[in-house]
Amino acid sequence: MGMVKVLVGGCFDLLHKGHIVFLKKAKEAGEKLIVLLESDERIKKLKGKERPVQTQSIRAQALKNLGFVDEVISLPNMESDKDYDDLIRKIKPDIISVTEGYPGINHHKRTAELVGAELKVVSKLIRNYSTTRQVSKKVVQQ
């Protein structure tokens, strides 16, 4: 058997403690951590016209500089589940990791089943750490 691939996805707009804990825990679940990074267009649709704070290329570089992230895939603006499904089939992860209480968990359950991957909750939601909260307070927490 080859290297255990762990897949995560998200916006990762302003990296904060919650992101770091989640990504480290995801990496601990396997050997290779792959991050799917949402497009700027998708984030605008999800989070509003003021977002993302940082462009996809800046967010990708920040993630690549974390020693425990092995690969970052910058997503184009994906319009359908089929687009995501096709990409997941190409990656063939062994594990798809999420945070406890993640609202899109049903989508991830479906994609995990599609490729025979394990859906694994790797971390709890760390309260008070979110990009939306930081932006609304105009304060970046330490």
Phi and psi restraints in degrees (value plus and minus 20) as a CYANA .aco file:
   2 GLY   PHI    -102.9   -62.9
   2 GLY   PSI    -185.3  -145.3
   3 MET   PHI     -86.2   -46.2
   3 MET   PSI     116.9   156.9
   4 VAL   PHI     -96.3   -56.3
   4 VAL   PSI      95.7   135.7
   5 LYS   PHI    -116.0   -76.0
   5 LYS   PSI     108.2   148.2
   6 VAL   PHI    -130.9   -90.9
   6 VAL   PSI     109.8   149.8
   7 LEU   PHI    -133.8   -93.8
   7 LEU   PSI     113.8   153.8
   8 VAL   PHI    -152.5  -112.5
   8 VAL   PSI     143.1   183.1
   9 GLY   PHI    -165.1  -125.1
   9 GLY   PSI     139.4   179.4
  10 GLY   PHI     145.0   185.0
  10 GLY   PSI    -192.9  -152.9
  11 CYS   PHI    -109.9   -69.9
  11 CYS   PSI     -64.9   -24.9
  12 PHE   PHI      27.6    67.6
  12 PHE   PSI      32.1    72.1
  13 ASP   PHI     -88.1   -48.1
  13 ASP   PSI     -86.5   -46.5
  14 LEU   PHI    -131.7   -91.7
  14 LEU   PSI      89.8   129.8
  15 LEU   PHI     -79.2   -39.2
  15 LEU   PSI     111.6   151.6
  16 HIS   PHI    -160.0  -120.0
  16 HIS   PSI     159.4   199.4
  17 LYS   PHI     -73.9   -33.9
  17 LYS   PSI     -62.0   -22.0
  18 GLY   PHI     -79.9   -39.9
  18 GLY   PSI     -63.7   -23.7
  19 HIS   PHI     -82.1   -42.1
  19 HIS   PSI     -67.0   -27.0
  20 ILE   PHI     -82.3   -42.3
  20 ILE   PSI     -67.0   -27.0
  21 VAL   PHI     -80.1   -40.1
  21 VAL   PSI     -67.3   -27.3
  22 PHE   PHI     -79.3   -39.3
  22 PHE   PSI     -68.7   -28.7
  23 LEU   PHI     -85.6   -45.6
  23 LEU   PSI     -59.8   -19.8
  24 LYS   PHI     -84.3   -44.3
  24 LYS   PSI     -63.2   -23.2
  25 LYS   PHI     -85.5   -45.5
  25 LYS   PSI     -58.4   -18.4
  26 ALA   PHI     -82.9   -42.9
  26 ALA   PSI     -63.9   -23.9
  27 LYS   PHI     -81.1   -41.1
  27 LYS   PSI     -59.0   -19.0
  28 GLU   PHI     -83.3   -43.3
  28 GLU   PSI     -40.0     0.0
  29 ALA   PHI     -97.6   -57.6
  29 ALA   PSI     -33.2     6.8
  30 GLY   PHI    -176.1  -136.1
  30 GLY   PSI    -173.4  -133.4
  31 GLU   PHI    -133.9   -93.9
  31 GLU   PSI     -52.7   -12.7
  32 LYS   PHI    -142.6  -102.6
  32 LYS   PSI     100.3   140.3
  33 LEU   PHI    -120.2   -80.2
  33 LEU   PSI      99.9   139.9
  34 ILE   PHI    -133.1   -93.1
  34 ILE   PSI     108.7   148.7
  35 VAL   PHI    -130.7   -90.7
  35 VAL   PSI     103.6   143.6
  36 LEU   PHI    -110.2   -70.2
  36 LEU   PSI      99.6   139.6
  37 LEU   PHI    -126.4   -86.4
  37 LEU   PSI      98.2   138.2
  38 GLU   PHI     -82.3   -42.3
  38 GLU   PSI     129.9   169.9
  39 SER   PHI     -93.3   -53.3
  39 SER   PSI     139.3   179.3
  40 ASP   PHI     -79.2   -39.2
  40 ASP   PSI     -60.4   -20.4
  41 GLU   PHI     -83.0   -43.0
  41 GLU   PSI     -63.1   -23.1
  42 ARG   PHI     -84.9   -44.9
  42 ARG   PSI     -61.0   -21.0
  43 ILE   PHI     -84.2   -44.2
  43 ILE   PSI     -60.3   -20.3
  44 LYS   PHI     -77.4   -37.4
  44 LYS   PSI     -63.0   -23.0
  45 LYS   PHI     -84.9   -44.9
  45 LYS   PSI     -60.1   -20.1
  46 LEU   PHI     -98.6   -58.6
  46 LEU   PSI     -59.0   -19.0
  47 LYS   PHI    -134.1   -94.1
  47 LYS   PSI     -34.5     5.5
  48 GLY   PHI      94.6   134.6
  48 GLY   PSI     146.5   186.5
  49 LYS   PHI     -86.7   -46.7
  49 LYS   PSI     -39.9     0.1
  50 GLU   PHI    -102.9   -62.9
  50 GLU   PSI     -22.3    17.7
  51 ARG   PHI    -136.5   -96.5
  51 ARG   PSI     135.6   175.6
  52 PRO   PHI     -94.5   -54.5
  52 PRO   PSI     139.3   179.3
  53 VAL   PHI     -91.1   -51.1
  53 VAL   PSI     -60.0   -20.0
  54 GLN   PHI    -136.1   -96.1
  54 GLN   PSI     127.8   167.8
  55 THR   PHI     -88.3   -48.3
  55 THR   PSI     142.7   182.7
  56 GLN   PHI     -78.9   -38.9
  56 GLN   PSI     -59.0   -19.0
  57 SER   PHI     -86.6   -46.6
  57 SER   PSI     -56.8   -16.8
  58 ILE   PHI     -89.5   -49.5
  58 ILE   PSI     -62.4   -22.4
  59 ARG   PHI     -83.2   -43.2
  59 ARG   PSI     -60.3   -20.3
  60 ALA   PHI     -83.2   -43.2
  60 ALA   PSI     -63.6   -23.6
  61 GLN   PHI     -83.0   -43.0
  61 GLN   PSI     -61.1   -21.1
  62 ALA   PHI     -81.0   -41.0
  62 ALA   PSI     -63.8   -23.8
  63 LEU   PHI     -86.2   -46.2
  63 LEU   PSI     -61.2   -21.2
  64 LYS   PHI     -83.0   -43.0
  64 LYS   PSI     -47.7    -7.7
  65 ASN   PHI     -99.6   -59.6
  65 ASN   PSI     -28.7    11.3
  66 LEU   PHI     -98.6   -58.6
  66 LEU   PSI     106.1   146.1
  67 GLY   PHI     -81.9   -41.9
  67 GLY   PSI     -38.4     1.6
  68 PHE   PHI    -120.6   -80.6
  68 PHE   PSI     -21.5    18.5
  69 VAL   PHI    -114.2   -74.2
  69 VAL   PSI     102.3   142.3
  70 ASP   PHI    -111.0   -71.0
  70 ASP   PSI     -51.6   -11.6
  71 GLU   PHI    -172.9  -132.9
  71 GLU   PSI     120.5   160.5
  72 VAL   PHI    -141.6  -101.6
  72 VAL   PSI     107.1   147.1
  73 ILE   PHI    -130.7   -90.7
  73 ILE   PSI      92.0   132.0
  74 SER   PHI    -100.3   -60.3
  74 SER   PSI      93.6   133.6
  75 LEU   PHI     -97.1   -57.1
  75 LEU   PSI     123.8   163.8
  76 PRO   PHI     -93.8   -53.8
  76 PRO   PSI     157.3   197.3
  77 ASN   PHI     -92.3   -52.3
  77 ASN   PSI      81.1   121.1
  78 MET   PHI    -110.6   -70.6
  78 MET   PSI     108.1   148.1
  79 GLU   PHI    -117.3   -77.3
  79 GLU   PSI     -38.8     1.2
  80 SER   PHI    -158.1  -118.1
  80 SER   PSI     141.6   181.6
  81 ASP   PHI     -81.7   -41.7
  81 ASP   PSI     -51.7   -11.7
  82 LYS   PHI     -80.7   -40.7
  82 LYS   PSI     -60.0   -20.0
  83 ASP   PHI     -80.4   -40.4
  83 ASP   PSI     -65.9   -25.9
  84 TYR   PHI     -84.5   -44.5
  84 TYR   PSI     -65.1   -25.1
  85 ASP   PHI     -78.2   -38.2
  85 ASP   PSI     -64.7   -24.7
  86 ASP   PHI     -80.4   -40.4
  86 ASP   PSI     -61.4   -21.4
  87 LEU   PHI     -87.6   -47.6
  87 LEU   PSI     -62.3   -22.3
  88 ILE   PHI     -82.3   -42.3
  88 ILE   PSI     -59.2   -19.2
  89 ARG   PHI     -82.0   -42.0
  89 ARG   PSI     -57.1   -17.1
  90 LYS   PHI     -89.8   -49.8
  90 LYS   PSI     -61.1   -21.1
  91 ILE   PHI     -93.1   -53.1
  91 ILE   PSI     -59.4   -19.4
  92 LYS   PHI      32.6    72.6
  92 LYS   PSI      41.2    81.2
  93 PRO   PHI     -90.0   -50.0
  93 PRO   PSI     134.2   174.2
  94 ASP   PHI    -107.0   -67.0
  94 ASP   PSI     -50.8   -10.8
  95 ILE   PHI    -156.5  -116.5
  95 ILE   PSI     117.3   157.3
  96 ILE   PHI    -133.7   -93.7
  96 ILE   PSI      99.5   139.5
  97 SER   PHI    -121.6   -81.6
  97 SER   PSI     123.3   163.3
  98 VAL   PHI    -159.0  -119.0
  98 VAL   PSI     146.6   186.6
  99 THR   PHI    -111.2   -71.2
  99 THR   PSI     125.8   165.8
 100 GLU   PHI     -73.8   -33.8
 100 GLU   PSI     112.8   152.8
 101 GLY   PHI      61.3   101.3
 101 GLY   PSI     -10.0    30.0
 102 TYR   PHI     -79.9   -39.9
 102 TYR   PSI     105.6   145.6
 103 PRO   PHI     -87.9   -47.9
 103 PRO   PSI     -42.8    -2.8
 104 GLY   PHI    -115.2   -75.2
 104 GLY   PSI       4.3    44.3
 105 ILE   PHI     -82.1   -42.1
 105 ILE   PSI     -53.1   -13.1
 106 ASN   PHI     -84.0   -44.0
 106 ASN   PSI     -58.0   -18.0
 107 HIS   PHI     -81.6   -41.6
 107 HIS   PSI     -64.2   -24.2
 108 HIS   PHI     -89.2   -49.2
 108 HIS   PSI     -54.8   -14.8
 109 LYS   PHI     -80.9   -40.9
 109 LYS   PSI     -64.4   -24.4
 110 ARG   PHI     -84.0   -44.0
 110 ARG   PSI     -64.9   -24.9
 111 THR   PHI     -90.0   -50.0
 111 THR   PSI     -54.0   -14.0
 112 ALA   PHI     -82.6   -42.6
 112 ALA   PSI     -65.1   -25.1
 113 GLU   PHI     -82.8   -42.8
 113 GLU   PSI     -55.6   -15.6
 114 LEU   PHI     -77.4   -37.4
 114 LEU   PSI     -57.5   -17.5
 115 VAL   PHI    -133.9   -93.9
 115 VAL   PSI     -12.6    27.4
 116 GLY   PHI      51.7    91.7
 116 GLY   PSI       7.8    47.8
 117 ALA   PHI    -110.6   -70.6
 117 ALA   PSI     141.0   181.0
 118 GLU   PHI    -110.2   -70.2
 118 GLU   PSI     111.3   151.3
 119 LEU   PHI    -110.0   -70.0
 119 LEU   PSI     102.7   142.7
 120 LYS   PHI    -149.1  -109.1
 120 LYS   PSI     104.0   144.0
 121 VAL   PHI    -101.7   -61.7
 121 VAL   PSI      96.3   136.3
 122 VAL   PHI    -126.3   -86.3
 122 VAL   PSI     -36.3     3.7
 123 SER   PHI    -172.8  -132.8
 123 SER   PSI     138.0   178.0
 124 LYS   PHI    -104.7   -64.7
 124 LYS   PSI     137.5   177.5
 125 LEU   PHI     -88.3   -48.3
 125 LEU   PSI     107.9   147.9
 126 ILE   PHI    -114.1   -74.1
 126 ILE   PSI      88.2   128.2
 127 ARG   PHI     -81.0   -41.0
 127 ARG   PSI     133.0   173.0
 128 ASN   PHI      53.4    93.4
 128 ASN   PSI     -17.1    22.9
 129 TYR   PHI    -139.9   -99.9
 129 TYR   PSI      85.3   125.3
 130 SER   PHI    -177.1  -137.1
 130 SER   PSI     129.7   169.7
 131 THR   PHI     -82.7   -42.7
 131 THR   PSI     -61.8   -21.8
 132 THR   PHI     -78.2   -38.2
 132 THR   PSI     -64.6   -24.6
 133 ARG   PHI     -84.2   -44.2
 133 ARG   PSI     -63.2   -23.2
 134 GLN   PHI     -82.9   -42.9
 134 GLN   PSI     -63.7   -23.7
 135 VAL   PHI     -86.2   -46.2
 135 VAL   PSI     -61.6   -21.6
 136 SER   PHI     -87.8   -47.8
 136 SER   PSI     -50.0   -10.0
 137 LYS   PHI    -109.1   -69.1
 137 LYS   PSI     -31.2     8.8
 138 LYS   PHI      38.8    78.8
 138 LYS   PSI       7.7    47.7
 139 VAL   PHI    -151.6  -111.6
 139 VAL   PSI     111.6   151.6
 140 VAL   PHI    -119.2   -79.2
 140 VAL   PSI     100.4   140.4
 141 GLN   PHI     -92.9   -52.9
 141 GLN   PSI     133.1   173.1
